[in-house]
Amino acid sequence: MKHFVRIACMFCMFLTLLLGFSLAYAQSLAVPVNKYTVASFSFSPPQNYTHPAMLFRVVDQDDTRLNTAPMLDQGRTVFISLEEMKRLIERLTVMQLAWHRSAQTELPSIGHSEVSNEMRIRVYDSTGSFLALLSPRDLCASLASLNDAIKQPRALWEFRLFQREYGCKIPGFNRDAYPNHDAGQN
């Protein structure tokens, strides 16, 4: 019996150390939001075709790219205002994801998507990036909680289409609202 108790105590200590170690490397999302901020959502599950990443980038209110969504080398790039990006980052912050800081500042191109069982959410700033993983089980509810951060009609439509590609239900969604989407045009 003493042996069993000793093993159980050692196991509890191991679990405590492991939990402490993982928490030590997980951070909250603390990124300055400015014109250099990029939010990227990518999900390429095994045995599925590769979806291009969905990226949100900041542009000025008078920039002609505002409310456009061209397909660029890194993925579908949706241009939103600084205020929308601030709201998007605020919503990501309250999602209670485990964010991990990295020195990576370069966005991968479409052909270099990582195959993973979880969605990769990465927020870039001028000094690096933060990465969080989102379970497919939580994907639809979590992404839907971000919808009200986006006010530009085309940007919101693109994000909802992105969600539908992963089986999320979007009531009232009109797939044909932007017929030039598949051509990779604005």
C-alpha positions in Angstrom: 0.0 0.0 0.0 2.9 2.4 0.8 4.3 1.7 -2.6 1.1 2.5 -4.3 0.7 5.8 -2.4 4.3 6.7 -3.2 3.7 6.1 -6.9 0.4 8.1 -6.8 2.2 11.0 -5.2 5.0 10.9 -7.7 2.4 10.8 -10.5 0.6 13.9 -9.1 3.9 15.7 -8.8 4.7 14.9 -12.4 1.3 16.2 -13.6 1.7 19.4 -11.6 5.1 20.0 -13.1 3.8 19.2 -16.6 0.9 21.6 -16.2 3.2 24.3 -14.8 5.6 23.8 -17.7 2.8 24.2 -20.3 1.3 27.2 -18.6 4.7 28.9 -18.4 5.0 28.9 -22.1 1.3 29.9 -22.9 0.7 33.6 -22.8 -2.3 35.9 -23.2 -2.6 37.7 -26.5 -0.9 41.0 -25.9 -0.1 42.6 -29.2 -0.2 46.2 -30.2 -2.8 46.7 -32.9 -1.7 49.0 -35.7 -1.4 49.1 -39.4 1.1 46.2 -39.3 -1.1 43.8 -37.5 -2.2 40.7 -39.4 -4.6 38.0 -38.2 -4.4 34.7 -40.0 -6.7 31.7 -39.8 -5.6 28.4 -41.3 -6.9 24.9 -41.1 -5.7 22.0 -43.2 -6.8 18.8 -41.6 -5.1 15.5 -42.7 -6.9 13.7 -45.6 -8.6 16.9 -46.7 -7.7 19.3 -49.5 -5.7 22.3 -48.4 -7.7 25.5 -47.8 -5.9 28.8 -48.3 -5.5 30.8 -45.1 -7.9 33.6 -44.3 -5.9 36.8 -43.5 -7.1 40.1 -42.2 -5.0 43.1 -42.9 -5.4 46.8 -41.9 -5.8 49.6 -44.4 -6.8 53.2 -44.1 -10.4 54.2 -44.5 -9.6 55.9 -47.8 -7.6 53.0 -49.2 -9.2 51.4 -52.3 -8.4 47.9 -50.9 -10.8 48.4 -47.9 -13.6 45.9 -48.1 -11.9 43.8 -50.8 -10.6 40.2 -50.5 -8.2 39.2 -53.2 -6.4 35.9 -53.3 -2.7 36.7 -52.7 0.3 34.5 -52.2 -0.4 34.0 -48.5 -4.1 33.3 -48.9 -7.5 35.1 -49.1 -6.6 38.5 -47.8 -9.4 40.6 -46.4 -8.7 44.3 -45.9 -10.4 45.9 -42.9 -10.1 49.1 -41.0 -7.9 49.6 -37.9 -11.0 49.7 -35.7 -12.2 46.4 -37.0 -8.8 44.8 -36.4 -8.9 46.2 -32.8 -12.3 44.6 -32.3 -11.1 41.3 -33.9 -8.1 41.2 -31.6 -10.2 42.0 -28.5 -12.6 39.1 -29.4 -9.6 36.8 -29.9 -8.2 37.8 -26.5 -11.4 36.9 -24.6 -11.6 33.5 -26.3 -9.2 32.2 -23.6 -6.8 30.5 -26.1 -3.3 29.5 -25.1 -1.1 31.9 -27.2 2.5 31.2 -27.8 5.0 33.9 -28.8 7.3 33.4 -31.8 9.8 35.5 -33.6 8.2 34.5 -36.9 7.2 37.6 -38.8 6.9 36.2 -42.3 3.6 34.8 -43.5 3.8 31.4 -45.2 2.6 31.2 -48.8 -0.4 29.1 -49.8 1.7 26.1 -50.8 3.3 25.9 -47.3 0.2 25.3 -45.2 0.8 23.1 -42.2 -1.4 20.0 -42.0 -2.9 19.9 -38.5 -5.9 18.5 -36.6 -6.5 22.0 -35.2 -7.0 25.4 -36.7 -4.0 27.7 -36.4 -4.7 31.3 -35.5 -1.7 33.5 -35.8 -1.5 37.2 -35.0 1.5 39.0 -36.5 3.0 42.3 -35.4 6.2 44.0 -36.5 8.3 42.0 -34.0 6.9 38.5 -34.2 3.7 36.6 -33.9 1.4 34.8 -31.5 0.0 31.4 -32.3 -3.0 29.6 -30.8 -4.6 26.3 -31.8 -8.4 25.9 -32.0 -10.0 22.5 -31.7 -12.4 21.5 -34.5 -14.9 20.8 -31.8 -14.9 24.5 -30.9 -14.3 25.9 -34.3 -17.8 27.0 -35.4 -18.8 28.6 -32.1 -15.5 30.3 -31.7 -15.3 31.7 -35.2 -19.0 32.9 -35.0 -18.1 34.9 -31.9 -15.7 36.9 -34.1 -18.3 37.9 -36.7 -19.6 41.0 -35.0 -16.1 42.5 -35.0 -16.2 42.8 -38.7 -18.3 45.6 -40.2 -17.2 45.7 -43.9 -19.8 43.7 -45.9 -17.3 41.9 -48.1 -15.0 41.1 -45.3 -17.8 39.6 -43.2 -19.1 37.6 -46.2 -15.6 36.2 -46.8 -15.2 35.2 -43.1 -18.6 33.5 -43.1 -17.8 31.7 -46.3 -14.5 30.5 -44.7 -16.6 29.2 -41.7 -19.0 27.4 -44.1 -16.1 25.6 -45.7 -15.5 23.8 -42.4 -19.2 22.8 -42.0 -20.3 25.7 -39.8 -24.0 26.7 -40.2 -24.5 30.4 -41.1 -28.2 31.3 -41.1 -29.2 33.4 -44.1 -25.9 33.3 -45.7 -26.0 34.0 -49.5 -23.2 32.1 -51.2 -23.8 34.1 -54.4 -23.5 37.6 -52.9 -20.1 38.0 -54.5 -20.0 36.0 -57.7 -16.4 37.0 -58.5 -15.1 35.3 -55.3 -13.9 32.1 -57.0 -12.1 34.0 -59.7 -9.8 35.5 -56.9 -10.9 39.0 -57.7 -11.9 41.8 -55.4 
